[in-house]
Amino acid sequence: MKNIGKSDITVVILAGGQSIRMNHKDKGLILFNGKPLISYVVDIVHQDVCSILISANRNISEYQRFGEVITDSLPGFQGPLAGILSALNKVKTKYLLIVPCDGPFINQSLITRLLKNMQQPSVNICVAMQGQKMHPTFSLVSVNLKDNLSEFLEQGNRKMSVWFESNHAQKVDFSDQVNMFTNLNSPKDLKIKQ
């Protein structure tokens, strides 16, 4: 069993996308019940990690209120894995917790379960599952995979689920957490969920 504590974990909150379905508004900064979406995530994760990175490619100064901002090292909005690679290259901890900026219903069980599964020998990635559906933006990754991810991206690959599967990700069941993976992708979602 690995002994993983708070000092071993950095979180990266993914806020670097183009938000096409949200009319290109920066999702993490959109107000939901009077608070920026990203603040819900920060409120939950900050107590279990030693530092917070925000993967963002615009509105840098606004995001700096929530953590240290990093930008994609790859050009042209190449997807979440580009932000994750930038985070893996930056962190000094052994593990990187990955969460999206638009998941206001995240709760403590996410970190607890991912961490418990990561403590098993030979596990390098833990990813949240609901039934057969993988939620790769809710995951915990060993930093020693950064070269592996760099090679994956250099080959032109971009799908998170493919990278996770290729590294034998430990799938962690969250079937009892129906709302946790609700993310707000469009103006209509914001109205329905409030």
ChimeraX commands (.cxc) that place a marker at each C-alpha (Angstrom):
marker #1 position 0.00,0.00,0.00 radius 0.5
marker #1 position 1.18,3.49,-0.87 radius 0.5
marker #1 position 0.84,6.11,1.83 radius 0.5
marker #1 position -0.55,9.23,0.10 radius 0.5
marker #1 position -1.20,12.42,2.03 radius 0.5
marker #1 position -2.24,15.99,1.30 radius 0.5
marker #1 position 1.39,17.02,0.66 radius 0.5
marker #1 position 1.56,14.47,-2.20 radius 0.5
marker #1 position -1.35,15.92,-4.20 radius 0.5
marker #1 position -1.74,18.96,-6.46 radius 0.5
marker #1 position -5.09,19.64,-8.12 radius 0.5
marker #1 position -5.54,21.00,-11.62 radius 0.5
marker #1 position -8.93,22.52,-12.35 radius 0.5
marker #1 position -9.58,22.37,-16.09 radius 0.5
marker #1 position -10.83,25.74,-17.35 radius 0.5
marker #1 position -8.95,26.03,-20.61 radius 0.5
marker #1 position -11.59,25.12,-23.19 radius 0.5
marker #1 position -13.37,27.29,-25.72 radius 0.5
marker #1 position -16.85,26.84,-24.15 radius 0.5
marker #1 position -18.49,26.57,-27.55 radius 0.5
marker #1 position -21.84,25.36,-26.14 radius 0.5
marker #1 position -21.76,28.22,-23.61 radius 0.5
marker #1 position -21.52,30.79,-26.46 radius 0.5
marker #1 position -17.76,31.03,-25.79 radius 0.5
marker #1 position -18.29,32.47,-22.29 radius 0.5
marker #1 position -15.61,31.27,-19.89 radius 0.5
marker #1 position -17.48,28.55,-18.00 radius 0.5
marker #1 position -15.50,28.63,-14.78 radius 0.5
marker #1 position -16.32,32.31,-14.27 radius 0.5
marker #1 position -20.04,32.10,-15.04 radius 0.5
marker #1 position -22.17,32.75,-11.97 radius 0.5
marker #1 position -24.29,29.90,-10.65 radius 0.5
marker #1 position -26.47,30.78,-7.66 radius 0.5
marker #1 position -24.37,33.93,-7.25 radius 0.5
marker #1 position -20.93,32.27,-7.28 radius 0.5
marker #1 position -18.47,31.52,-10.13 radius 0.5
marker #1 position -18.72,27.85,-11.10 radius 0.5
marker #1 position -15.03,27.27,-10.34 radius 0.5
marker #1 position -15.49,28.42,-6.73 radius 0.5
marker #1 position -17.67,25.38,-5.95 radius 0.5
marker #1 position -14.83,23.10,-7.01 radius 0.5
marker #1 position -12.17,25.06,-5.12 radius 0.5
marker #1 position -14.28,25.01,-1.94 radius 0.5
marker #1 position -14.32,21.19,-1.96 radius 0.5
marker #1 position -10.79,20.29,-3.11 radius 0.5
marker #1 position -8.63,22.88,-1.32 radius 0.5
marker #1 position -8.59,21.01,2.00 radius 0.5
marker #1 position -7.20,17.80,0.48 radius 0.5
marker #1 position -4.39,19.15,-1.72 radius 0.5
marker #1 position -1.21,21.11,-1.10 radius 0.5
marker #1 position -1.65,23.42,-4.10 radius 0.5
marker #1 position -4.20,24.44,-6.73 radius 0.5
marker #1 position -3.44,24.92,-10.42 radius 0.5
marker #1 position -5.98,26.39,-12.82 radius 0.5
marker #1 position -5.55,25.33,-16.45 radius 0.5
marker #1 position -6.83,28.38,-18.35 radius 0.5
marker #1 position -6.08,29.99,-21.69 radius 0.5
marker #1 position -7.94,33.28,-21.21 radius 0.5
marker #1 position -9.15,35.54,-18.37 radius 0.5
marker #1 position -5.92,34.71,-16.58 radius 0.5
marker #1 position -6.13,37.51,-14.01 radius 0.5
marker #1 position -9.65,36.51,-12.91 radius 0.5
marker #1 position -8.61,32.89,-12.46 radius 0.5
marker #1 position -5.59,33.87,-10.35 radius 0.5
marker #1 position -8.01,34.51,-7.46 radius 0.5
marker #1 position -8.57,30.76,-7.26 radius 0.5
marker #1 position -5.07,29.31,-7.73 radius 0.5
marker #1 position -1.90,29.43,-9.79 radius 0.5
marker #1 position -2.82,29.71,-13.47 radius 0.5
marker #1 position -1.05,27.60,-16.07 radius 0.5
marker #1 position -1.65,27.75,-19.83 radius 0.5
marker #1 position -1.40,25.02,-22.45 radius 0.5
marker #1 position 2.11,24.47,-23.75 radius 0.5
marker #1 position 0.55,23.13,-26.97 radius 0.5
marker #1 position -1.01,25.71,-29.32 radius 0.5
marker #1 position -4.62,25.98,-30.43 radius 0.5
marker #1 position -6.97,24.60,-27.73 radius 0.5
marker #1 position -5.99,20.94,-28.10 radius 0.5
marker #1 position -8.26,19.68,-25.36 radius 0.5
marker #1 position -8.06,18.70,-21.69 radius 0.5
marker #1 position -4.98,16.49,-22.09 radius 0.5
marker #1 position -2.95,19.53,-23.16 radius 0.5
marker #1 position -3.85,21.25,-19.89 radius 0.5
marker #1 position -3.09,18.09,-17.93 radius 0.5
marker #1 position 0.34,17.81,-19.57 radius 0.5
marker #1 position 1.14,21.42,-18.63 radius 0.5
marker #1 position 0.12,20.62,-15.05 radius 0.5
marker #1 position 2.19,17.41,-14.93 radius 0.5
marker #1 position 5.21,19.39,-16.13 radius 0.5
marker #1 position 4.67,22.00,-13.40 radius 0.5
marker #1 position 3.86,20.02,-10.26 radius 0.5
marker #1 position 6.34,19.02,-7.57 radius 0.5
marker #1 position 4.00,16.49,-5.93 radius 0.5
marker #1 position 3.65,12.78,-6.76 radius 0.5
marker #1 position 0.00,12.93,-7.80 radius 0.5
marker #1 position -2.28,15.20,-9.79 radius 0.5
marker #1 position -6.00,15.39,-9.03 radius 0.5
marker #1 position -7.95,16.41,-12.14 radius 0.5
marker #1 position -11.35,18.10,-11.93 radius 0.5
marker #1 position -13.38,20.31,-14.31 radius 0.5
marker #1 position -14.28,23.92,-13.56 radius 0.5
marker #1 position -17.97,23.36,-14.34 radius 0.5
marker #1 position -18.89,20.67,-11.80 radius 0.5
marker #1 position -20.61,22.51,-8.95 radius 0.5
marker #1 position -21.95,19.31,-7.38 radius 0.5
marker #1 position -18.56,17.75,-6.69 radius 0.5
marker #1 position -18.25,16.44,-3.13 radius 0.5
marker #1 position -15.68,14.99,-0.76 radius 0.5
marker #1 position -16.34,11.38,-1.75 radius 0.5
marker #1 position -14.62,12.00,-5.10 radius 0.5
marker #1 position -11.23,12.58,-3.50 radius 0.5
marker #1 position -11.70,9.94,-0.79 radius 0.5
marker #1 position -12.49,7.13,-3.24 radius 0.5
marker #1 position -9.90,8.06,-5.86 radius 0.5
marker #1 position -7.23,8.28,-3.16 radius 0.5
marker #1 position -8.19,4.94,-1.63 radius 0.5
marker #1 position -7.87,3.22,-5.01 radius 0.5
marker #1 position -4.58,4.97,-5.88 radius 0.5
marker #1 position -3.01,3.50,-2.73 radius 0.5
marker #1 position -3.04,0.05,-4.30 radius 0.5
marker #1 position 0.33,-1.09,-5.66 radius 0.5
marker #1 position 0.90,-0.64,-9.41 radius 0.5
marker #1 position -2.05,1.78,-9.88 radius 0.5
marker #1 position -1.06,4.97,-11.74 radius 0.5
marker #1 position -4.46,6.35,-12.76 radius 0.5
marker #1 position -7.81,6.25,-10.99 radius 0.5
marker #1 position -10.86,7.47,-12.87 radius 0.5
marker #1 position -14.46,7.99,-11.86 radius 0.5
marker #1 position -17.09,5.73,-13.42 radius 0.5
marker #1 position -20.89,5.71,-13.37 radius 0.5
marker #1 position -21.91,2.32,-14.62 radius 0.5
marker #1 position -20.13,1.96,-17.97 radius 0.5
marker #1 position -19.59,5.71,-18.40 radius 0.5
marker #1 position -16.10,7.00,-17.74 radius 0.5
marker #1 position -15.66,10.54,-16.38 radius 0.5
marker #1 position -11.99,11.19,-17.21 radius 0.5
marker #1 position -12.03,14.80,-16.03 radius 0.5
marker #1 position -12.63,13.42,-12.52 radius 0.5
marker #1 position -9.45,11.48,-11.90 radius 0.5
marker #1 position -6.19,11.08,-10.02 radius 0.5
marker #1 position -2.97,10.56,-11.97 radius 0.5
marker #1 position 0.60,9.67,-10.98 radius 0.5
marker #1 position 3.00,12.40,-12.09 radius 0.5
marker #1 position 5.40,9.75,-13.38 radius 0.5
marker #1 position 3.09,9.41,-16.43 radius 0.5
marker #1 position 4.03,12.83,-17.85 radius 0.5
marker #1 position 6.43,11.44,-20.49 radius 0.5
marker #1 position 3.85,8.83,-21.44 radius 0.5
marker #1 position 1.23,11.57,-21.96 radius 0.5
marker #1 position 3.66,13.75,-23.89 radius 0.5
marker #1 position 4.32,10.89,-26.33 radius 0.5
marker #1 position 0.59,10.18,-26.64 radius 0.5
marker #1 position -0.07,13.82,-27.63 radius 0.5
marker #1 position 2.94,13.95,-29.98 radius 0.5
marker #1 position 1.36,11.06,-31.89 radius 0.5
marker #1 position -1.70,13.23,-32.53 radius 0.5
marker #1 position -3.97,11.57,-29.97 radius 0.5
marker #1 position -6.40,13.73,-27.97 radius 0.5
marker #1 position -9.02,11.44,-26.37 radius 0.5
marker #1 position -8.72,11.25,-22.61 radius 0.5
marker #1 position -10.50,7.91,-22.35 radius 0.5
marker #1 position -8.05,6.31,-24.82 radius 0.5
marker #1 position -5.06,7.52,-22.80 radius 0.5
marker #1 position -6.64,6.26,-19.58 radius 0.5
marker #1 position -7.40,2.84,-21.07 radius 0.5
marker #1 position -3.89,2.56,-22.54 radius 0.5
marker #1 position -2.50,3.05,-19.03 radius 0.5
marker #1 position -4.82,0.50,-17.40 radius 0.5
marker #1 position -6.73,3.08,-15.37 radius 0.5
marker #1 position -8.28,1.83,-12.15 radius 0.5
marker #1 position -12.02,2.42,-12.54 radius 0.5
marker #1 position -13.70,3.72,-9.41 radius 0.5
marker #1 position -17.45,3.28,-9.03 radius 0.5
marker #1 position -19.56,6.36,-8.29 radius 0.5
marker #1 position -22.95,4.93,-9.30 radius 0.5
marker #1 position -24.39,6.18,-6.01 radius 0.5
marker #1 position -23.37,9.78,-6.80 radius 0.5
marker #1 position -25.96,10.66,-9.43 radius 0.5
marker #1 position -25.44,14.44,-9.41 radius 0.5
marker #1 position -21.70,14.73,-8.94 radius 0.5
marker #1 position -20.85,14.55,-12.63 radius 0.5
marker #1 position -23.49,17.04,-13.75 radius 0.5
marker #1 position -21.59,19.72,-15.59 radius 0.5
marker #1 position -23.09,22.90,-16.90 radius 0.5
marker #1 position -22.34,23.20,-20.59 radius 0.5
marker #1 position -24.98,25.57,-21.93 radius 0.5
marker #1 position -27.06,28.57,-20.86 radius 0.5
marker #1 position -30.07,26.21,-20.68 radius 0.5
marker #1 position -28.23,24.01,-18.14 radius 0.5
marker #1 position -27.67,27.01,-15.89 radius 0.5
marker #1 position -31.40,27.76,-15.80 radius 0.5
marker #1 position -32.46,24.19,-15.15 radius 0.5
marker #1 position -29.94,23.43,-12.41 radius 0.5
marker #1 position -30.36,26.54,-10.24 radius 0.5
marker link #1:1,2 radius 0.2
marker link #1:2,3 radius 0.2
marker link #1:3,4 radius 0.2
marker link #1:4,5 radius 0.2
marker link #1:5,6 radius 0.2
marker link #1:6,7 radius 0.2
marker link #1:7,8 radius 0.2
marker link #1:8,9 radius 0.2
marker link #1:9,10 radius 0.2
marker link #1:10,11 radius 0.2
marker link #1:11,12 radius 0.2
marker link #1:12,13 radius 0.2
marker link #1:13,14 radius 0.2
marker link #1:14,15 radius 0.2
marker link #1:15,16 radius 0.2
marker link #1:16,17 radius 0.2
marker link #1:17,18 radius 0.2
marker link #1:18,19 radius 0.2
marker link #1:19,20 radius 0.2
marker link #1:20,21 radius 0.2
marker link #1:21,22 radius 0.2
marker link #1:22,23 radius 0.2
marker link #1:23,24 radius 0.2
marker link #1:24,25 radius 0.2
marker link #1:25,26 radius 0.2
marker link #1:26,27 radius 0.2
marker link #1:27,28 radius 0.2
marker link #1:28,29 radius 0.2
marker link #1:29,30 radius 0.2
marker link #1:30,31 radius 0.2
marker link #1:31,32 radius 0.2
marker link #1:32,33 radius 0.2
marker link #1:33,34 radius 0.2
marker link #1:34,35 radius 0.2
marker link #1:35,36 radius 0.2
marker link #1:36,37 radius 0.2
marker link #1:37,38 radius 0.2
marker link #1:38,39 radius 0.2
marker link #1:39,40 radius 0.2
marker link #1:40,41 radius 0.2
marker link #1:41,42 radius 0.2
marker link #1:42,43 radius 0.2
marker link #1:43,44 radius 0.2
marker link #1:44,45 radius 0.2
marker link #1:45,46 radius 0.2
marker link #1:46,47 radius 0.2
marker link #1:47,48 radius 0.2
marker link #1:48,49 radius 0.2
marker link #1:49,50 radius 0.2
marker link #1:50,51 radius 0.2
marker link #1:51,52 radius 0.2
marker link #1:52,53 radius 0.2
marker link #1:53,54 radius 0.2
marker link #1:54,55 radius 0.2
marker link #1:55,56 radius 0.2
marker link #1:56,57 radius 0.2
marker link #1:57,58 radius 0.2
marker link #1:58,59 radius 0.2
marker link #1:59,60 radius 0.2
marker link #1:60,61 radius 0.2
marker link #1:61,62 radius 0.2
marker link #1:62,63 radius 0.2
marker link #1:63,64 radius 0.2
marker link #1:64,65 radius 0.2
marker link #1:65,66 radius 0.2
marker link #1:66,67 radius 0.2
marker link #1:67,68 radius 0.2
marker link #1:68,69 radius 0.2
marker link #1:69,70 radius 0.2
marker link #1:70,71 radius 0.2
marker link #1:71,72 radius 0.2
marker link #1:72,73 radius 0.2
marker link #1:73,74 radius 0.2
marker link #1:74,75 radius 0.2
marker link #1:75,76 radius 0.2
marker link #1:76,77 radius 0.2
marker link #1:77,78 radius 0.2
marker link #1:78,79 radius 0.2
marker link #1:79,80 radius 0.2
marker link #1:80,81 radius 0.2
marker link #1:81,82 radius 0.2
marker link #1:82,83 radius 0.2
marker link #1:83,84 radius 0.2
marker link #1:84,85 radius 0.2
marker link #1:85,86 radius 0.2
marker link #1:86,87 radius 0.2
marker link #1:87,88 radius 0.2
marker link #1:88,89 radius 0.2
marker link #1:89,90 radius 0.2
marker link #1:90,91 radius 0.2
marker link #1:91,92 radius 0.2
marker link #1:92,93 radius 0.2
marker link #1:93,94 radius 0.2
marker link #1:94,95 radius 0.2
marker link #1:95,96 radius 0.2
marker link #1:96,97 radius 0.2
marker link #1:97,98 radius 0.2
marker link #1:98,99 radius 0.2
marker link #1:99,100 radius 0.2
marker link #1:100,101 radius 0.2
marker link #1:101,102 radius 0.2
marker link #1:102,103 radius 0.2
marker link #1:103,104 radius 0.2
marker link #1:104,105 radius 0.2
marker link #1:105,106 radius 0.2
marker link #1:106,107 radius 0.2
marker link #1:107,108 radius 0.2
marker link #1:108,109 radius 0.2
marker link #1:109,110 radius 0.2
marker link #1:110,111 radius 0.2
marker link #1:111,112 radius 0.2
marker link #1:112,113 radius 0.2
marker link #1:113,114 radius 0.2
marker link #1:114,115 radius 0.2
marker link #1:115,116 radius 0.2
marker link #1:116,117 radius 0.2
marker link #1:117,118 radius 0.2
marker link #1:118,119 radius 0.2
marker link #1:119,120 radius 0.2
marker link #1:120,121 radius 0.2
marker link #1:121,122 radius 0.2
marker link #1:122,123 radius 0.2
marker link #1:123,124 radius 0.2
marker link #1:124,125 radius 0.2
marker link #1:125,126 radius 0.2
marker link #1:126,127 radius 0.2
marker link #1:127,128 radius 0.2
marker link #1:128,129 radius 0.2
marker link #1:129,130 radius 0.2
marker link #1:130,131 radius 0.2
marker link #1:131,132 radius 0.2
marker link #1:132,133 radius 0.2
marker link #1:133,134 radius 0.2
marker link #1:134,135 radius 0.2
marker link #1:135,136 radius 0.2
marker link #1:136,137 radius 0.2
marker link #1:137,138 radius 0.2
marker link #1:138,139 radius 0.2
marker link #1:139,140 radius 0.2
marker link #1:140,141 radius 0.2
marker link #1:141,142 radius 0.2
marker link #1:142,143 radius 0.2
marker link #1:143,144 radius 0.2
marker link #1:144,145 radius 0.2
marker link #1:145,146 radius 0.2
marker link #1:146,147 radius 0.2
marker link #1:147,148 radius 0.2
marker link #1:148,149 radius 0.2
marker link #1:149,150 radius 0.2
marker link #1:150,151 radius 0.2
marker link #1:151,152 radius 0.2
marker link #1:152,153 radius 0.2
marker link #1:153,154 radius 0.2
marker link #1:154,155 radius 0.2
marker link #1:155,156 radius 0.2
marker link #1:156,157 radius 0.2
marker link #1:157,158 radius 0.2
marker link #1:158,159 radius 0.2
marker link #1:159,160 radius 0.2
marker link #1:160,161 radius 0.2
marker link #1:161,162 radius 0.2
marker link #1:162,163 radius 0.2
marker link #1:163,164 radius 0.2
marker link #1:164,165 radius 0.2
marker link #1:165,166 radius 0.2
marker link #1:166,167 radius 0.2
marker link #1:167,168 radius 0.2
marker link #1:168,169 radius 0.2
marker link #1:169,170 radius 0.2
marker link #1:170,171 radius 0.2
marker link #1:171,172 radius 0.2
marker link #1:172,173 radius 0.2
marker link #1:173,174 radius 0.2
marker link #1:174,175 radius 0.2
marker link #1:175,176 radius 0.2
marker link #1:176,177 radius 0.2
marker link #1:177,178 radius 0.2
marker link #1:178,179 radius 0.2
marker link #1:179,180 radius 0.2
marker link #1:180,181 radius 0.2
marker link #1:181,182 radius 0.2
marker link #1:182,183 radius 0.2
marker link #1:183,184 radius 0.2
marker link #1:184,185 radius 0.2
marker link #1:185,186 radius 0.2
marker link #1:186,187 radius 0.2
marker link #1:187,188 radius 0.2
marker link #1:188,189 radius 0.2
marker link #1:189,190 radius 0.2
marker link #1:190,191 radius 0.2
marker link #1:191,192 radius 0.2
marker link #1:192,193 radius 0.2
marker link #1:193,194 radius 0.2
view
